[in-house]
Amino acid sequence: MDIRFQVVAFDAADLDAESTFWAGVLGGTVEAEDDWHMVMVDGEPRIGVQLAPDHVPPDWPDGQPPQQMHLDLWVPDIAAAHETVLGLGARLLQEDTGDTFRVYADPAGHPFCLCW
């Protein structure tokens, strides 16, 4: 099997907010179609965003609907990364707990972690 790219796709009711957020986080651009946006980084697809008008964000950590997946992103400077994702529209879900990660939600409510 020849796999050319591996892309994680997120459902979102607001394609522009979701794809712009991830393009900002990854330092990429958005290629937009009517009901699908692709975040491109260095000319390669990295994250897809598909239109889901009835999308309900997961209620992290134990609610309904539950989290179904999340991304872990390792960063060299947690303070700078924290400010960047908040500035792009993320919400902090969990402060430091003595671990080496923080949990955030993207504009559509999908959890992700910044790790160090």
Buried (B, 14 or more C-beta within 10 A) or exposed (E): EEEEEEEBEBBBBBBEBBBBBBBBBBEBBBBBEEEBBBBBBEEEBBBBBBBBEEBEBBEBEEEEEEBEEBBEBEBEEBEEBBEBBEEBBBEEBBEEEEEEBBBBBBBBBBBBBBBB
